[in-house]
Amino acid sequence: MTVTAAAPPRSPRPAVADRDLRSLLLIRHFERALLRLFERGVLSGTTHTCLGQEYVPVALSALLRDDDFVFSNHRGHGHFLARHPDPHGLLAEIMGREGALCGGVGGSQHIYHQRFLSTGVQGESLPVATGVALKLAGTGALACAYIGDGTWGEGAVYEALNMASLWRVPLLVVVEHNGIAQSTPTSVQMAGTIAARAAAFGVRHHHVASADVEEIRAGLAPLLDAVRTEPSPLVVEFATHRLGPHSKGDDTRSPEEIRRVRESDWYDRYAEADPERFARIDAEQRDLVERVVAEVSARPAAASVAPSAPSPEARP
């Protein structure tokens, strides 16, 4: 039987400030725009959206400091936009256009901007984050690494946790447990629990089942303070859902399971809580993303990815 992560509780009136709602909806509409662009053949390579999981980085964003490092993964657009609300730069990077964050050579998965780094290689960021956290010890800053439940199949995760625990480094491991690793249900590819695996290394574990941004922050604030001041590693596991496929069309879940997942989406609960305010900000962010897409699409290719003209010597 296919078992997915437990649905976040349906809070009757989830609390969210305008700033956070804008961030949530910016990410939602940005991801939808990427899928439309991909369908039109505008994007090269691949793209993985975080639809359904947007509240995770938005909730964490207010708890992270400017001197913290953030390590993201292949599903990292929301991680970036919650940290750096620059949809123009991110879209330019993904499209390889002028003004791209990394000159257009990083694309959707490999971003390096200030203290934000992402990679499409499963588990690659956790050992790096552990090394950075070692350097940060005593400064009050921490290294935050986002991984999924599928990444617990990588040996690098356990090597990193072992070192992080031995060295007592300020490392925050955020697990977005959406119950499916690419197209394989977690229930058939991972024995035991993430909590038990963290405990095996003496690493603290905290489980989050809520999608209420303010509730999540209230629970995590003292735990992150302890990571900074003790210091010591912490694994925070979010029971969340991935609304879409792994990337574009590789979704093996049944229609009934997809329906249940969509019924748990934070978007509808937040809309029901304050319909007028939600509709206003939703339209505002949708329009913003449409303007971003139009503006970035009109830009020339970034110099690093534009075809170079032949040298005069090479011309006939």
C-alpha positions, 0 to 999 in steps of 0.5 A, a space after each residue: 500500500 502506498 503511504 504518503 506523509 501525513 496531511 498538515 492539519 486543516 487549521 480553520 484560520 491559519 495566521 499569515 502576515 501580508 509580507 508572508 502571503 506575498 512571498 507564498 503567492 510569489 513562489 506559487 505563481 513563479 512556479 506555475 509560470 515556469 511550467 507554462 514556459 517549459 510547455 512552450 519550449 522556452 526553457 532548456 533542460 528541466 525544471 522541478 517545482 515546489 508547488 505545495 511546499 512553498 510555506 516551508 521556506 517562507 516560514 523559515 525565512 524570518 528565522 534566518 539571519 543575513 550571515 546564515 548560509 542556505 544550501 538548497 536542492 533541485 527543487 529550490 526556487 521557493 528556497 531562493 525566493 523566500 530568501 531573496 525576493 528577486 524573481 527577475 534575476 532567478 528567471 533570467 538565470 533559468 532562461 539564460 538571459 541578461 541579468 542572470 544571477 550566475 550568468 545563465 550557466 547555473 540554470 534552474 538547479 545550480 545557483 550561487 548568490 551571496 550565501 545561497 547555494 543550490 545543487 541538483 545532486 542529491 545529498 551533495 550539499 549536506 557535507 558542504 553545509 557541515 563544513 561551512 557550519 564548522 567555520 561558523 561555530 561561535 559566530 551565532 550564524 548557522 548553515 541551513 540545508 534543505 533535503 527531501 526524504 529521498 535524499 536519506 538514501 544517500 550515504 553522504 547524509 550519514 557521513 555529514 550527520 556523523 561529523 556534524 554531531 561529533 564536531 557540534 556544529 550549528 547545522 540545520 537540516 530541513 527535510 521536506 518529507 513529501 512522501 515520494 522520492 521522484 516516483 517511488 513512494 517513501 514507504 517502499 524505499 526507506 525503512 524506519 524513520 527519519 527521527 530514528 536515523 537522526 537519533 542514531 547520531 545523537 542529533 535532535 529531531 523536530 517534526 512539523 505537521 502544520 502549514 501555518 507559517 506563524 505556528 511553525 515559526 513559534 515552534 522553531 524559533 527557540 530550537 534555532 536559537 539553541 542551534 546557534 548558541 550551543 551549538 549543535 545540529 538539528 533535523 527539522 522534518 516537515 510533513 508536506 506534499 508535492 502537488 505536481 510530478 517530480 519534474 513535468 510528467 513523471 507522476 505515478 500516483 493514482 488520481 485518488 491520491 493526487 486528489 487527496 494531496 491537492 485537498 490538503 494544499 495550503 493555498 485553499 486554506 489560506 484563501 478560505 481564511 480571509 477571501 478578500 485579502 487573499 484574492 487581492 494579494 493573489 492577483 497582485 502577485 500573479 500580475 507581478 510574475 506575468 510582468 517579470 516573465 514578459 520583461 525577462 523574455 524580452 532580454 537578450 541572451 546572457 553574454 556567457 551563454 550567447 553564441 559567440 561570433 566567429 573571429 575575423 580570422 575564421 571568416 572566409 
